[in-house]
Amino acid sequence: MRAPEPSYSLLMPLESTPATMSGAGEWKVRNQTKNNGFRVDEDAPPNAEEAEILQASIKAGSVAQIVVAVVAVVGLIYVLKLVLITALTATLLAFVLEPLVNAFSRIRIPRSVGALVAVLLLASLAIGLTHFFYSRAVDFATELPKYSGKIRSEFATFRAETSKIEDSTRSVISSPKQERAVPVEVRESQGLSRVISAGSGTVGDVLLAIGFVPFLVYFMLTWKDHAHSTTVRMFPKEHRLVAHRTVARISAMMRSFILGNVALGVTNAVISSLVFWKLGIPYFYFLGAMSAFASLVPSLGVFLALLPPLAGGIGVLDKTGVLAVVLTVVGMHVLTVNVIFPKVVGKQLRLNPLAITLALLFWAWIWGPMGLILAVPLVAATKIICDYVDPLRGLGAWLGD
């Protein structure tokens, strides 16, 4: 006589409390058989394959959401680059002027009046420096054709050698065939009016953004306390102390970063101008200032700092002069970035070179030249935020030195 077929029934979880459930829950499968009048119950393991598929789909959905969010944020940053650059530039200038406004407040001058005086002084300084360097740049561009003969003579030998190599390579590789006429298309060069009209939209947007900077700086200085307190109150009560410390540390970092860069840039400009003057480079004061402040850019600054003196010294510098320029610029960059700058900024800005280089690459790709200026304070502020947020402390440790 055949034994009866076993019947299977799926029951609910044993208990719904977290203490007795693991993963998707412990499910009990009852194998009901009749064997000599006894009923046998056996616990079977859960379906592992279905659980793995479910977990994999959840992880894939989470990764997809993160990727979409990152792409959306990067796109938004790129689209709003003019607004964000204007706001961040005004924020940096407000940090620069904050000590001056505080000094006015200590001598009983109202904060609104002190902020107005500070902004007017900054605007006057900016206009004066812009006029001075623009005049020097125009003079330099005007006198540049005087050195055209020397520049041609410097490149004549190089062109002759490359022409010889090209002719010899063509005679060896090419087969003797009848040369065909090459069609030549003549296009009219764009006039100055067309170039100006083509870029008028961008120039107008930049000028409009620059016009907003003084007003933003003034309101940031006068409404500093209100903005600080309301920003902290945006967080829950249990996180307000951490938010207050984070904002205070970011403020201290910004202030020390900007003031340190300005002091080091002025010092390097004076030293570079003296060296370029001794070497006979024209417009040494103009090229010295450009080289000094370009040298403050991490990693890439040494290459940017070499361009102004070497370009201005074409036809003037010999091999010894070129070597002197290279040693001066490279030595000042290494001394400034690796020795003086860490002591000036201190513990407020501790970033590893890889993080700085990646930040420069990313922000330069998103915002162009202004990205090189704003990359370091942005990544430094990101590190400070990560240090105070528990889930992001790993990223903060990676960004640190």
C-alpha positions as CSV (number, residue, x, y, z in Angstrom):
1,M,0.0,0.0,0.0
2,R,1.5,3.4,-1.0
3,A,2.2,6.0,1.6
4,P,0.2,9.2,1.3
5,E,1.8,12.1,-0.5
6,P,3.2,14.8,1.9
7,S,1.3,18.1,1.9
8,Y,3.1,21.5,2.4
9,S,1.6,24.6,3.8
10,L,3.4,28.0,4.3
11,L,2.7,29.6,7.6
12,M,3.2,33.2,8.8
13,P,6.4,34.2,10.7
14,L,6.8,32.7,14.1
15,E,6.9,36.1,15.8
16,S,6.8,39.6,14.4
17,T,9.2,41.1,16.9
18,P,12.7,42.1,15.8
19,A,14.3,39.9,18.5
20,T,13.1,36.7,16.8
21,M,13.2,37.7,13.2
22,S,16.3,37.8,11.0
23,G,16.4,39.2,7.5
24,A,13.0,38.8,5.9
25,G,11.8,36.7,8.9
26,E,12.0,33.0,9.9
27,W,9.3,31.1,8.1
28,K,8.2,27.7,9.2
29,V,7.3,25.1,6.6
30,R,5.2,22.2,8.0
31,N,5.7,18.9,6.4
32,Q,2.6,16.9,7.2
33,T,2.9,13.2,6.8
34,K,1.2,10.3,8.3
35,N,3.7,7.7,9.4
36,N,2.5,5.1,11.8
37,G,0.0,7.6,13.2
38,F,2.6,10.4,13.9
39,R,2.8,14.0,12.5
40,V,6.3,15.3,11.8
41,D,7.1,19.1,11.7
42,E,10.4,20.2,10.1
43,D,11.8,23.7,9.9
44,A,13.2,24.5,6.4
45,P,15.6,27.3,5.6
46,P,14.3,30.4,3.7
47,N,14.6,30.8,0.0
48,A,18.1,32.3,-0.2
49,E,18.0,32.9,-4.0
50,E,14.9,35.1,-3.8
51,A,16.4,37.0,-0.8
52,E,19.6,37.7,-2.7
53,I,17.7,38.9,-5.8
54,L,15.6,41.2,-3.6
55,Q,18.6,42.7,-1.9
56,A,20.5,43.1,-5.2
57,S,17.5,45.0,-6.7
58,I,17.3,47.3,-3.6
59,K,21.0,48.0,-3.8
60,A,20.8,48.7,-7.6
61,G,17.9,51.1,-7.1
62,S,19.8,52.9,-4.3
63,V,22.9,53.3,-6.5
64,A,20.8,54.5,-9.4
65,Q,19.1,57.1,-7.2
66,I,22.5,58.3,-6.0
67,V,23.9,58.6,-9.5
68,V,20.9,60.5,-10.7
69,A,21.1,62.9,-7.7
70,V,24.8,63.5,-8.3
71,V,24.3,64.2,-12.0
72,A,21.4,66.6,-11.2
73,V,23.5,68.5,-8.6
74,V,26.5,68.8,-11.0
75,G,24.2,70.0,-13.7
76,L,22.5,72.5,-11.4
77,I,25.9,73.8,-10.3
78,Y,27.0,74.2,-13.9
79,V,23.8,76.0,-15.0
80,L,23.9,78.4,-12.0
81,K,27.6,79.0,-12.1
82,L,27.3,82.8,-12.6
83,V,25.0,83.1,-9.6
84,L,27.0,80.8,-7.4
85,I,30.4,82.4,-8.4
86,T,29.0,85.8,-7.6
87,A,27.6,84.8,-4.2
88,L,30.8,82.9,-3.3
89,T,33.0,85.8,-4.4
90,A,31.0,88.2,-2.3
91,T,31.2,85.8,0.7
92,L,35.0,85.7,0.4
93,L,35.2,89.5,0.2
94,A,32.9,89.8,3.2
95,F,35.3,87.6,5.2
96,V,38.2,89.9,4.2
97,L,36.4,93.1,5.3
98,E,35.0,91.6,8.5
99,P,38.0,92.6,10.7
100,L,37.8,96.2,9.4
101,V,34.1,96.4,10.2
102,N,34.7,95.0,13.7
103,A,37.4,97.6,14.2
104,F,35.0,100.3,13.3
105,S,32.5,98.8,15.7
106,R,35.0,99.0,18.6
107,I,35.3,102.7,18.1
108,R,31.5,103.2,18.4
109,I,30.8,103.5,14.6
110,P,27.5,101.8,13.7
111,R,28.0,98.5,11.8
112,S,26.0,99.8,8.8
113,V,28.2,102.8,8.5
114,G,31.4,100.8,9.0
115,A,30.3,98.3,6.4
116,L,29.5,101.0,3.9
117,V,33.0,102.6,4.4
118,A,34.7,99.2,4.0
119,V,32.8,98.4,0.8
120,L,33.7,101.9,-0.6
121,L,37.3,101.4,0.2
122,L,37.3,98.0,-1.4
123,A,35.6,99.3,-4.5
124,S,38.1,102.2,-4.8
125,L,41.0,99.8,-4.4
126,A,39.6,97.4,-7.0
127,I,39.0,100.3,-9.5
128,G,42.5,101.7,-9.0
129,L,44.2,98.3,-9.5
130,T,42.0,97.5,-12.5
131,H,42.9,100.8,-14.2
132,F,46.6,100.4,-13.3
133,F,47.0,96.8,-14.6
134,Y,44.8,97.5,-17.6
135,S,47.0,100.4,-18.6
136,R,50.2,98.3,-18.1
137,A,48.6,95.4,-20.1
138,V,47.8,97.8,-23.0
139,D,51.3,99.3,-22.9
140,F,52.8,95.8,-22.9
141,A,50.7,94.7,-25.8
142,T,51.6,97.9,-27.7
143,E,55.3,97.4,-27.3
144,L,55.2,93.7,-27.9
145,P,55.6,94.1,-31.7
146,K,59.0,95.7,-31.1
147,Y,60.2,92.3,-30.0
148,S,58.8,90.5,-33.1
149,G,62.1,90.5,-34.9
150,K,63.8,88.8,-31.9
151,I,61.0,86.4,-31.5
152,R,61.2,85.4,-35.2
153,S,64.9,84.9,-35.0
154,E,64.5,82.7,-32.0
155,F,62.0,80.5,-33.9
156,A,63.7,80.6,-37.3
157,T,66.3,78.0,-36.4
158,F,63.7,75.7,-34.9
159,R,61.5,76.0,-38.0
160,A,64.5,75.3,-40.3
161,E,65.3,72.1,-38.4
162,T,61.7,70.9,-38.4
163,S,61.4,71.6,-42.2
164,K,64.5,69.5,-42.9
165,I,63.1,66.6,-40.8
166,E,59.7,66.9,-42.6
167,D,61.2,67.0,-46.1
168,S,63.5,64.0,-45.4
169,T,60.6,62.0,-43.9
170,R,58.3,62.8,-46.9
171,S,61.0,61.8,-49.4
172,V,61.4,58.4,-47.7
173,I,57.8,57.6,-47.0
174,S,55.8,59.1,-49.9
175,S,55.7,57.4,-53.3
176,P,56.5,59.3,-56.4
177,K,53.0,60.2,-57.6
178,Q,51.6,63.1,-59.5
179,E,50.6,65.8,-57.1
180,R,47.0,66.9,-57.3
181,A,45.8,70.4,-56.9
182,V,44.5,71.1,-53.4
183,P,41.4,73.3,-53.3
184,V,41.7,76.4,-51.2
185,E,38.7,78.0,-49.6
186,V,39.1,81.7,-48.7
187,R,37.0,82.9,-45.8
188,E,36.5,86.4,-44.6
189,S,38.1,87.0,-41.2
190,Q,35.7,88.1,-38.5
191,G,35.9,91.8,-37.8
192,L,36.2,93.3,-34.4
193,S,32.5,94.3,-34.4
194,R,31.4,90.7,-35.0
195,V,33.6,89.4,-32.2
196,I,32.3,92.0,-29.8
197,S,28.7,91.4,-30.8
198,A,29.1,87.6,-30.5
199,G,30.4,87.9,-26.9
200,S,28.3,90.8,-25.8
201,G,25.9,88.6,-24.0
202,T,28.6,86.9,-21.9
203,V,30.3,90.2,-21.1
204,G,26.9,91.8,-20.1
205,D,26.2,88.9,-17.8
206,V,29.6,89.2,-16.2
207,L,29.3,93.0,-15.7
208,L,25.8,92.5,-14.2
209,A,27.2,90.0,-11.8
210,I,30.1,92.3,-10.8
211,G,27.6,95.0,-10.2
212,F,25.8,92.8,-7.6
213,V,29.0,92.1,-5.7
214,P,29.3,95.3,-3.6
215,F,25.6,95.1,-2.6
216,L,26.0,91.5,-1.6
217,V,29.1,92.2,0.4
218,Y,27.4,95.2,2.2
219,F,24.3,93.1,3.2
220,M,26.4,90.2,4.3
221,L,28.4,92.5,6.6
222,T,25.4,94.3,8.1
223,W,23.2,91.2,8.4
224,K,26.0,88.8,9.6
225,D,24.6,88.1,13.1
226,H,21.1,87.6,11.8
227,A,22.2,85.2,9.0
228,H,24.4,83.3,11.5
229,S,21.7,82.8,14.1
230,T,18.9,82.0,11.7
231,T,21.1,79.5,9.9
232,V,21.9,77.7,13.2
233,R,18.2,77.7,14.1
234,M,17.3,75.9,10.9
235,F,18.7,72.7,12.5
236,P,17.0,70.6,15.2
237,K,17.8,71.6,18.8
238,E,20.0,68.6,19.4
239,H,22.2,69.5,16.4
240,R,22.4,73.3,16.8
241,L,25.6,73.2,18.8
242,V,27.3,71.2,16.1
243,A,26.0,73.5,13.5
244,H,27.2,76.5,15.4
245,R,30.7,75.0,15.7
246,T,30.7,74.0,12.0
247,V,29.8,77.5,10.8
248,A,32.3,79.1,13.2
249,R,35.1,76.9,12.0
250,I,34.3,77.5,8.3
251,S,34.3,81.2,9.0
252,A,37.7,81.0,10.7
253,M,39.1,78.9,7.8
254,M,37.9,81.3,5.1
255,R,39.3,84.4,6.9
256,S,42.7,82.8,7.5
257,F,42.8,81.4,3.9
258,I,42.0,84.7,2.3
259,L,44.2,86.9,4.5
260,G,47.1,84.4,4.2
261,N,46.9,84.3,0.4
262,V,46.8,88.1,0.2
263,A,49.8,88.6,2.4
264,L,51.8,85.9,0.7
265,G,50.8,87.2,-2.8
266,V,52.0,90.7,-2.0
267,T,55.2,89.5,-0.5
268,N,55.9,87.2,-3.5
269,A,55.0,90.1,-5.9
270,V,57.6,92.4,-4.3
271,I,60.3,89.7,-4.5
272,S,59.5,88.6,-8.0
273,S,59.4,92.2,-9.3
274,L,62.8,92.9,-7.8
275,V,64.3,89.8,-9.5
276,F,62.6,90.5,-12.8
277,W,63.9,94.1,-12.6
278,K,67.4,92.9,-12.1
279,L,67.1,90.6,-15.1
280,G,65.9,93.5,-17.3
281,I,62.4,92.1,-18.0
282,P,60.1,94.9,-19.2
283,Y,57.1,95.7,-17.1
284,F,58.6,93.7,-14.2
285,Y,56.1,95.1,-11.7
286,F,53.1,94.0,-13.8
287,L,54.6,90.6,-14.6
288,G,55.8,90.1,-11.1
289,A,52.4,90.6,-9.6
290,M,50.8,88.2,-12.1
291,S,53.4,85.5,-11.5
292,A,53.2,85.9,-7.7
293,F,49.5,85.5,-7.4
294,A,49.4,82.7,-10.0
295,S,51.9,80.8,-7.9
296,L,49.5,80.6,-5.0
297,V,47.3,78.1,-7.0
298,P,48.2,74.7,-5.6
299,S,49.9,72.2,-7.9
300,L,49.3,74.0,-11.1
301,G,50.5,77.4,-9.8
302,V,54.2,76.9,-10.6
303,F,53.4,76.4,-14.3
304,L,51.1,79.3,-14.5
305,A,53.6,81.5,-12.7
306,L,56.3,80.8,-15.2
307,L,54.3,82.0,-18.2
308,P,54.3,85.8,-17.6
309,P,58.1,86.3,-17.0
310,L,59.1,83.9,-19.7
311,A,56.7,85.5,-22.2
312,G,57.8,89.0,-21.3
313,G,61.5,88.1,-21.4
314,I,61.5,86.7,-24.9
315,G,64.4,88.4,-26.7
316,V,65.7,89.8,-23.5
317,L,66.7,86.8,-21.4
318,D,69.6,84.6,-22.2
319,K,70.0,81.0,-20.9
320,T,71.3,82.3,-17.6
321,G,68.3,84.7,-17.2
322,V,65.8,81.9,-18.0
323,L,67.4,79.7,-15.5
324,A,67.3,82.5,-12.9
325,V,63.5,83.0,-13.6
326,V,62.8,79.3,-13.3
327,L,64.7,78.9,-10.0
328,T,63.1,82.0,-8.5
329,V,59.5,81.1,-9.4
330,V,59.9,77.4,-8.5
331,G,61.7,78.1,-5.3
332,M,59.2,80.7,-4.1
333,H,56.3,78.4,-5.0
334,V,57.8,75.5,-3.0
335,L,58.7,77.7,-0.1
336,T,55.3,79.4,0.0
337,V,53.0,76.3,-0.5
338,N,54.9,73.8,1.6
339,V,56.5,75.9,4.4
340,I,54.9,79.3,4.9
341,F,51.3,78.7,3.9
342,P,50.7,75.8,6.3
343,K,52.1,77.9,9.2
344,V,49.9,80.9,8.2
345,V,46.7,79.0,7.8
346,G,47.5,76.5,10.5
347,K,45.1,73.7,11.3
348,Q,42.2,75.4,9.5
349,L,43.1,74.0,6.2
350,R,44.5,70.4,6.2
351,L,44.0,68.8,2.8
352,N,46.0,66.1,1.0
353,P,47.5,67.0,-2.4
354,L,45.3,64.4,-4.2
355,A,42.1,66.0,-2.9
356,I,43.3,69.4,-3.9
357,T,44.3,68.4,-7.4
358,L,41.0,66.6,-8.0
359,A,39.1,69.6,-6.6
360,L,41.1,71.9,-9.0
361,L,40.3,69.7,-11.9
362,F,36.6,69.4,-11.1
363,W,35.9,73.1,-10.3
364,A,38.0,74.3,-13.2
365,W,36.0,72.1,-15.5
366,I,32.7,73.4,-14.1
367,W,33.5,77.1,-13.6
368,G,36.6,77.8,-15.6
369,P,39.3,80.1,-14.1
370,M,37.2,81.1,-11.2
371,G,37.0,77.4,-10.3
372,L,40.8,77.4,-9.7
373,I,40.3,80.3,-7.2
374,L,37.3,78.9,-5.3
375,A,38.3,75.2,-5.4
376,V,40.4,75.1,-2.3
377,P,38.0,76.9,0.1
378,L,35.1,74.9,-1.2
379,V,36.8,71.5,-0.6
380,A,38.1,72.8,2.8
381,A,34.6,73.7,3.8
382,T,33.4,70.3,2.6
383,K,36.0,68.6,4.8
384,I,34.9,70.7,7.9
385,I,31.3,69.7,7.3
386,C,32.3,66.0,7.0
387,D,34.3,66.2,10.2
388,Y,31.1,67.1,12.2
389,V,28.7,64.7,10.5
390,D,29.1,61.1,11.6
391,P,28.2,59.3,8.4
392,L,30.6,61.5,6.4
393,R,33.7,61.3,8.7
394,G,35.3,58.7,6.4
395,L,35.1,61.2,3.5
396,G,36.6,63.9,5.8
397,A,39.4,61.6,6.8
398,W,40.1,60.9,3.1
399,L,40.2,64.6,2.2
400,G,42.6,65.4,5.1
401,D,46.3,65.0,5.2
